[in-house]
Amino acid sequence: ELKALNDDVLAYQNRIIEKHPELLFTKLLKMGIDPVAPAAPDSLDEQGKARYQYYWFREHYWDNVDFSSPAMIRDQTIHRLIERYITQTLPQIPDTLCVESKKLIDKVAANPDLFKYFVHFITYTSETSKIMCMDRLFVFMVDNYYETGKVTWMDEAKLKQIKESAAEKRNCLCGNTALDIILPDQTGQKWVSMKETGGKYTLLVIW
């Protein structure tokens, strides 16, 4: 009975959306409805079908949001959408997040309020993330939006602080070649370069 009632509500909402697409209420209503992925081709196995529907949903995630309207930022749904997109829908892999974040921000470039909100949210989320290697996304955001003068709403002191934070992280990003460390060996007499130890692996014990 609950499912039938929910289906009736969704059908009613869709009728409003189709009949009055120009209304602000309609745009806000539509923004809260997730796009529904079509059935996957029968030729795919179960894993392939799940992958097909995931990538379709990811590609069409923002279809129901009117990026041209400055009013969208006034509804809390936009925060729920960006939060779920960045932290749950996209895989938590920095390289993927960098590419997809830029695609998303490019879409809202003409909407100053959404541009500001998305840039700030992604930057703050990556800077405070507890997930390993997310510093790469933070540095990417700083390089592409803060260093290039696109962030115009931040005062000079805060802007300087965030640029310095990215500079500190830049040389120790996951995937980068580590800087050389030259320290005395066990005898304390011979100085040894980490990169010239000759072993297949180098273990650093830091305390």
N, C-alpha and C positions, 0 to 999 in steps of 0.2 A: 504493500500500500504506500509505503514511504517512497519507493522508487517511482511508482506511478504518479504520485504527487509531485516529485522532483521533475519528472519528465514534462508534466503539465506546466510547471513554472518556467522551465527552459524554453518550451514551445511558445509560451506567452511572451517571454523576453525577446525571443527571435522575431516574433511578429512585430513588436514595437521597433526593433532595430531595422527591419525591412521597410516598415511604413514611414518612419521618421529618422532617416539616417543623418539629417542635418542638425538635429538637436544636441545640445551639450549633454543633457541627461542620457541620451542614447549612446553617445561616445563613451561616457563614463561607465554605463551599463555594459557595453560591448567589451571594454577594456578588462573587465573582471571575468570574462568568459574565455577559457582556454580553447585554442584551436583543436579540433578533433582530427587525429591522423586517420587517413583512409586505411582500408584493409591492405595488408601486404600481399604481394603476388604469391599465388599458390606454389610457384616453382621454388620458393625459398623454404629452407628448413626452419624449425622453431627459433633457432638462434638468429638466423638471417632475417626472419620476420620481425623479431624484437629490435634488431639493429635498424631495419628499414623504418620502423615506426619512430624509433628514437631520433634518427637523423631528420626525418620529416618534421617532427615536432620542434626540434631545435631550429630548423631552417624557417619555420613558420611561427615561432614563439611570439613574435611581436606583431603579427598580422592584425590583431584587433586593437592596436594602439594607434591613435592619430598623432603622429609625431609633429604634425604641423600646428597643432593647437596648443597655445600657451597654457590653457586651462588644465591640461592633463597632470601637470606637476602639483596641482592643488588637491588632488585626491590621493589618499594613502595607498591605493592600489598600486600606484607606480613604484612605490618603495618595495612593496611585496614582490612585484614582478622583477625588478632589477636584482634584489637580494637573492631570490630563488634562481635567477638566470646565472648569476656569477658564482654563487656558492654551491648550487646543486645541479642545475641543468647541464652546465658545461663541465667537462672533466677537469679535475683540479690539477692540471698540467700547465705550467707557466707559459710555454710556447703557444699552446692552443688558446689560452686566455688572452694573451697579447694580441693575437690575430683577431679573435672574435670581439674583443673589447674595442679595437680600432674600427671594425666594421659597424658596430653598434653606435659608437660615438659619431662616426661619419654620417649616419642616418639622421642624427639629431642636431647636426651642425648649424642648421638654420633656425633652431629653436633655442635661444639663449638660456632659458631656465632649465630645460631638460639637459642641455649640454653641460651646464654648470653642475647639476645634480649628479649626472652620470659620471663625469670626470672625478668629482669629489668622492663619490661612493666607491668607485673602483680603486682609486688611489688609497683611500683610508682603509678599505678592506684588505688590500694587498700588504699595506704597511703593517697592519696589526694582526695579520694571519698567523696562525700557529702551524700552518702546513709548511713543510720543508720546501725550500727553493722558491717560495712565493715572492721573495725579494726581487726576482727578475721582472715580475709584472710591475712592481712598484717603480723600479728604475725605468722601465719602459714608459710608464705613464709620465714620470717627471721629464724624461728626455723629449717626449712628443708633445706635451701640453704645457708644462711649467717652464721649461728651458726655451721654448719657442715663442713665448709671449702670448699664448692663447688663454692663459689663466689671468684674467684682468680684475677679478674680484678680490684678490688676496693682497694684504698689505705687504710692504717690502720686507719687513722683519720676518714674517711667517714664510714668505716666498723664499727668502734666503735660507731659512732653517730647513725647509723641505728639500731644497737643492743640495744642501750640505749633507743631509741624511742620505740622499741617493748617492752622493759622491763617496761616502763612507762604505756603502754596500757594494759599489760597482766592482771593486777588485776581488770580491769573494763570492761572486754569484755561482750557483751550481752550474757545472759544465765548463767553467773557465779553467784555464791552466793556472795552477797555484803559483804565486810568486815564490822565488827561491828563498830558502832559509839556510844560512851558513852559521853553524854553531860548533863548539868544541866537542870532540868525541869523548869516550869514557875516561881517557887519560887526562883530558884537560889540556893537552899539548898540541893536538892536531885539529885544525879547523876543517870541517867537512861540509860540503854543499849537498843539500837534500837532493838536488837533481843529478848529482854525480855519484850517488851511492852504488849504482850498478845493479841493484836488485830489481826483481820483477815488480815487487810492491814495496812501498815505503810506509811504515807505520809511525805516526806522530803521536807521542803521548804528551798531552798538555795538562798541566795541573797548576 
